[in-house]
Amino acid sequence: MIMRSSKYTILIICEGEKTEPLFFNSIRDRIKDGKIDIGDNVEITLRPEPKTDSEEAEETNEHRAYKRKKRQTRKVEVEPLPIPGIPPLKWVEEGHRELKDGTFNEVWAVFDKDQHPRAKEAFELAEKEVDGRYVNIAFTSICFEYYLLLHFEKIYYDFEKSECHEKCKETNKEIYFQCGTHIHPKDCNGFLCINGYARKNNYWEGRKNNSSVYDIIENYLYRGFVNAEWIRFVSDKLNKNKPIYLRNPYLTIDALVKRLVGETKEWKFIGLDEVIAINREIEFSVHNNKTIQIRNISKKSILIPANSFEILSFSPDKTERKGDRILLNKGDEETIIVSTWNIDKKKTILFDYDNNKIVFDFSVDYKNMEYSNVMKKLTYLNK
């Protein structure tokens, strides 16, 4: 008989063994410390669990001692067996097994594109119900670092890899070019790899090899949420007929981060001259002349509270609130002239209504947007 915990249990299955587990462990630590409040009854399990610096140092010392044969016996610890199967399908399969077993109430599989052969099957399996629940996928293309990059810059760019490297013929070991530092003659300077681009712009400054990358983006989570929503919006415009596991860039990992930090609102990016219905109560649209239209489409009176608009400032994440109190009777429409707010054209604005956050800016005519790899890369080279 399975003993069910009285707590609400969440399992996060990570592809990576270090970066992602350390990242989510940092959030878990803040939940335990009471710095993030998602309820006292939540228990989070990471698979694999991250190793602390002292554990890694102990393993390294034991390995060295074993090689020098200075020790006759070695401490043997039982570690979890690797998850069997083909990536990324195996992580979703593991999630299904856990949901069927009943140990966990909620399961997330965290993986990236990374040329995995069974991505299509992984996404299809995640859509299959297990006792009323599903395995959630937290996906990033091309790698987890793209999500980190969005906390520093709003960038839509099809990087080819996370790091540039090659195998040394003499030693058969991988040599990493550390792009962006100009140490290696094959440094792509961030043209091909995400980490090279980040180093070039000093985004990873202060990051240590064995430390959690959550520390460098913790004060910019809001920016990451906004830019991730923008990435999906642009990708849907340019690649609407392509499955998301084949797109680059694309990501959904911010959904898991929102879940863990207690951000419960539904976010959606809206383009110029598009109309979105919210809760079947109001229609909302944004226009190139820096105006916003809100129309009551319900059968009741609607109150838009004062300060319902957030103007996001990125250094660090801070918001300035704007907007008067508006009462809309049935069929009423209100035009808000944003130019009076004295904001930059590229500023990101969020409209907060009930359980929704509508994200928009006035910088691009997304209806007529056209991208090509050549133009994107020429634009990058000429920055």
Sequence and secondary structure as in RCSB ss.txt:
>XXXX:A:sequence
MIMRSSKYTILIICEGEKTEPLFFNSIRDRIKDGKIDIGDNVEITLRPEPKTDSEEAEETNEHRAYKRKKRQTRK
VEVEPLPIPGIPPLKWVEEGHRELKDGTFNEVWAVFDKDQHPRAKEAFELAEKEVDGRYVNIAFTSICFEYYLLL
HFEKIYYDFEKSECHEKCKETNKEIYFQCGTHIHPKDCNGFLCINGYARKNNYWEGRKNNSSVYDIIENYLYRGF
VNAEWIRFVSDKLNKNKPIYLRNPYLTIDALVKRLVGETKEWKFIGLDEVIAINREIEFSVHNNKTIQIRNISKK
SILIPANSFEILSFSPDKTERKGDRILLNKGDEETIIVSTWNIDKKKTILFDYDNNKIVFDFSVDYKNMEYSNVM
KKLTYLNK
>XXXX:A:secstr
     SSEEEEEEESSSSHHHHHHHHHHHHHHTTSS S TTEEEEEES    HHHHHHHHHHHHHHHHT  S   
         SSTTHHHHHHHHHHHHHTS SEEEEEEE TT TTHHHHHHHHTS BTTB EEEEEEES HHHHHHT
TT        BSS EEE TTT  EEE  TTS  STT  TTSSBHHHHHHHTTTTTT  TTS THHHHGGGHHHHH
HHHHHHHHHHHHH TTS GGG SSEE HHHHHHHHHT  SEEEE  TT EEEETTTEEEEEETTTEEEEEE SSS
 EEE TT EEEEEETTEEEEEE   EEE TT EEEEEGGGG   TT  EEEEETTEEEEE SS  GGG    HHH
HHHHHHT 
